[in-house]
Amino acid sequence: MKKVGVIGAGTMGSGIAQIAASSGHEVLLFDMHVEARKRARDSLLKILNRLVEKGRLEDRDAKAIFGRIYFVDSLDSLSEVDIVFEAIVENLEIKGSLFKTLEGIVSKEAILATNTSSLSVSAIAAFCNDSSRCIGAHFFNPPPLMKLVEIIPAKQSSKDVIINTKKLIESWGKLTVTAKDTPGFIVNRVARPFYGEALRLFEEGLASPQEIDQVIKTRAGFRMGPFELMDYIGHDVNYKVTETVWKAFYNDPRYKPSFAQKDLVSSGYLGRKSGRGFYLYKDGKRQSEEVDVPQEKSDLIYNRILSMLINEAVDALYYDVASAEDIELAMTKGVNYPKGLLEWGNSMGLQTIVNTLDALHETYREGRYRASPLLRQMVKEGKQFFA
Ligand SMILES: NC(=O)c1ccc[n+]([C@@H]2O[C@H](COP(=O)([O-])OP(=O)(O)OC[C@H]3O[C@@H](n4cnc5c(N)ncnc54)[C@H](O)[C@@H]3O)[C@@H](O)[C@H]2O)c1
């Protein structure tokens, strides 16, 4: 594939354009707003210059990359592209109409890929006359730095479209995993309890954000604790993903959003970017101190959050959202979890996980703490993952 079209020159679109141009493609980047195109142009120049200053890129390569990106002011300019990556506003009608319009512009063979993080890829594809050319390619923010891309075939996608999209993105040095077209795909589904169970422990007054973050970092080995990470992502963004996944699962209590986080959003305490979230920030630096976490509390935090995460990964496998290997890859290589969650389940003991969940279920009597049928089955048969 030679020419790549990108629509939407925001955070994701300009990142995808940078990756494609860095891999030698000519890129046509369209945004309906002239200011957005200008912003993307300025920010790409700045990023490339910084890479040159740091010695990561030769000056002439940076110039060549920039020279391969055309900031176009009309969709019609995309007539010769082989694949289009759409990264516009997260709205089914708007994305669907765009795909339908594009069909009248690009060649019959061109692939239409959406970067949606929460809409049904099959529903977007359904707007097209030839839906078999559509697929989901979910990049993570910021696209040039994040190694993972989730490939989400629509129900209608042709085999060739799936193979060629995967091949192209892998040729850009990305790691791809294939996910079923279900809410949250792999990462945004499996990661929910990392935030949700931490928020629940906090809301119940069982532990403070500092205590939870400390246990999750020092004992579980994550790079950031859930509260630090939510502050970093921004509570507006993180809350929205949780709410979307929860609604998409018909209000399943496992994904229920938290009042504590909603309150922060309503108060404008969005995290690092607004100087205050769960923590205070001074000159961009988080104001927090080391705390002593008693063993019993540390066990509670560790067992609840890890058991819920492992259960979520097992349930994603049970519902065939992805293969066991891809679930592990997505969480370890994609979002830097210290260990694959299925392997983690093996080492903590699948029976222990079931016991923890059953005890929570007994206490709360909420569907939130139900163990996945696959987890019970594995325990019953004395099996381990990957054995
Ligand atoms: N930001 C993230 O962390 C992230 C991660 C993964 C996926 N996504 C998904 O990627 C997509 C884009 O997100 P973003 O964060 O880059 O958004 P953004 O707001 O930064 O950029 C969107 C751009 O699309 C343009 N646009 C809107 N409607 C358009 C249309 N009809 N035609 C042409 N241009 C249009 C806007 O002018 C804007 O510049 C969304 O579907 C989002 O869910 C975002």
The ligand as a MOL file (V3000), in Angstrom:
LIG
                    3D

  0  0  0     0  0            999 V3000
M  V30 BEGIN CTAB
M  V30 COUNTS 44 48 0 0 0
M  V30 BEGIN ATOM
M  V30 1 N -7.8040 10.5040 22.4810 0
M  V30 2 C -7.6480 9.2360 22.7900 0
M  V30 3 O -7.0470 8.8890 23.8140 0
M  V30 4 C -8.2090 8.1730 21.8790 0
M  V30 5 C -7.6560 6.8780 21.9450 0
M  V30 6 C -8.1350 5.9070 21.0530 0
M  V30 7 C -9.1600 6.2150 20.1730 0
M  V30 8 N -9.6890 7.4770 20.1470 0 CHG=1
M  V30 9 C -10.7600 7.7490 19.1580 0
M  V30 10 O -10.1690 8.4470 18.0500 0
M  V30 11 C -11.1100 9.3560 17.4990 0
M  V30 12 C -10.5340 10.7710 17.5120 0
M  V30 13 O -10.1980 11.1400 18.8350 0
M  V30 14 P -9.2270 12.3570 19.1670 0
M  V30 15 O -8.9050 12.2740 20.6050 0
M  V30 16 O -8.1110 12.4100 18.1700 0 CHG=-1
M  V30 17 O -10.2100 13.5980 18.9350 0
M  V30 18 P -9.8590 15.1300 18.6860 0
M  V30 19 O -11.0100 15.8980 19.1560 0
M  V30 20 O -8.4920 15.4530 19.1900 0
M  V30 21 O -9.7910 15.2260 17.0700 0
M  V30 22 C -10.8830 15.0280 16.2310 0
M  V30 23 C -10.6950 15.8600 14.9750 0
M  V30 24 O -11.6780 15.4920 14.0250 0
M  V30 25 C -12.1600 16.6490 13.3820 0
M  V30 26 N -13.4830 16.3430 12.8720 0
M  V30 27 C -14.6180 16.1640 13.5770 0
M  V30 28 N -15.6250 15.8050 12.7700 0
M  V30 29 C -15.1060 15.7440 11.5040 0
M  V30 30 C -15.6420 15.4030 10.2450 0
M  V30 31 N -16.9280 15.0730 10.0940 0
M  V30 32 N -14.8290 15.4320 9.1700 0
M  V30 33 C -13.5360 15.7840 9.3120 0
M  V30 34 N -12.9620 16.1000 10.4820 0
M  V30 35 C -13.7500 16.0870 11.5690 0
M  V30 36 C -12.1220 17.7440 14.4280 0
M  V30 37 O -12.0210 19.0200 13.8330 0
M  V30 38 C -10.8800 17.3730 15.2200 0
M  V30 39 O -9.7370 18.0530 14.7530 0
M  V30 40 C -12.3930 9.1870 18.3130 0
M  V30 41 O -13.2050 8.2470 17.6650 0
M  V30 42 C -11.8840 8.6370 19.6390 0
M  V30 43 O -12.8580 7.8850 20.3080 0
M  V30 44 C -9.2190 8.4590 20.9710 0
M  V30 END ATOM
M  V30 BEGIN BOND
M  V30 1 1 1 2
M  V30 2 2 2 3
M  V30 3 1 2 4
M  V30 4 1 4 5
M  V30 5 2 4 44
M  V30 6 2 5 6
M  V30 7 1 6 7
M  V30 8 2 7 8
M  V30 9 1 8 9
M  V30 10 1 8 44
M  V30 11 1 9 10
M  V30 12 1 9 42
M  V30 13 1 10 11
M  V30 14 1 11 12
M  V30 15 1 11 40
M  V30 16 1 12 13
M  V30 17 1 13 14
M  V30 18 2 14 15
M  V30 19 1 14 16
M  V30 20 1 14 17
M  V30 21 1 17 18
M  V30 22 2 18 19
M  V30 23 1 18 20
M  V30 24 1 18 21
M  V30 25 1 21 22
M  V30 26 1 22 23
M  V30 27 1 23 24
M  V30 28 1 23 38
M  V30 29 1 24 25
M  V30 30 1 25 26
M  V30 31 1 25 36
M  V30 32 1 26 27
M  V30 33 1 26 35
M  V30 34 2 27 28
M  V30 35 1 28 29
M  V30 36 1 29 30
M  V30 37 2 29 35
M  V30 38 1 30 31
M  V30 39 2 30 32
M  V30 40 1 32 33
M  V30 41 2 33 34
M  V30 42 1 34 35
M  V30 43 1 36 37
M  V30 44 1 36 38
M  V30 45 1 38 39
M  V30 46 1 40 41
M  V30 47 1 40 42
M  V30 48 1 42 43
M  V30 END BOND
M  V30 END CTAB
M  END
